[in-house]
């Protein structure tokens, strides 16, 4: 009961996180981390192997982002075998 003697009305907002917040928090964290990391790399020298390693990891991130975007567009949220292997680093 509230101060008026009536039971409180249910909140219009759900108490469970939305599906948007499920993926947007990690995405924001990733972008924030890059925002801190990349400026620290100024003047750093990289070997060709280091550059290729970073490029492979960027490819994995890009593939995951493309998969998420496609899933949002077409409603197909299954992870195909090829993408699963890519995300595992195989």
N, C-alpha and C positions, 0 to 999 in steps of 0.2 A: 504494500500500500504506500502511496505517496502522501504528501501533506494534505491533499484534497479528500482523502478517504477512499479514493479510487485506486485500483491496482495500476501500476505503471504500465504505460504503453510500450510495446516492444520497439526496440530501436530499428530504424530504417536500414541501418548498416548491418551487414552480416558480421558475426563474430569470427568467422573463418576467413583465412586469407583468400583473396581471389586468385584465379589462375594467372592473371596478369602479374600480381605481386610475386608469384612463385618463380617466374623467370626474370622479372625486371630487376630484382635486388642483385642477383649475381651479375647481370649485365652492367648495372651501374657500378658495382664494385670493380669489375674488370676495367671499365673505362677510367675510373678514378685511379686505379693502380697504374695504368699506362700513363695517365697524366702526371703522376709522380715519377715514374721510372724513366720515361723517354728523355726529359730534360737532363737527367743525370748522366745520360750516355754521350752528351756533347764532348767531343774531343777524344773519345774512346776509340782505340784502334781494334779492329776485328779481323780475325783470320778468315780466309775463304770458307773453311769448315764451320766456323762460328756463324758466319752469314747464312750458309746453307741450312744449318740447324734452325736458326731463327725463322728462315723462310718456310721450312717444313712445318714449323709450329703455327705460323701465320696461316698456312694453307689449311691446317686442321681447324683453326678458329673460323676461317672463312667458310669452310664446308659446313660446319655446325650452324653458323648463322644463316647460310643459304637454306639448309634443311629446315630450320625453324621458320624462316620466312615462307618457304614453300608449304609447310604444314599449316600455317595460318591461312594461306591463300586457298588451299584445296581441302583442308579438313582431314588430311591423312597424317596421322601422328605415329606411324610405325617407323621403326628404325631399320632400314634395309641393311643387308649383310655387308655390302661394300662400304657404306658410311660407318657402320659399327667398327670395321677393321681400321678405317682411316682414323677414327677418333681414339682408338686404342694405340695408334702409332704403328700399326703393322703395314 
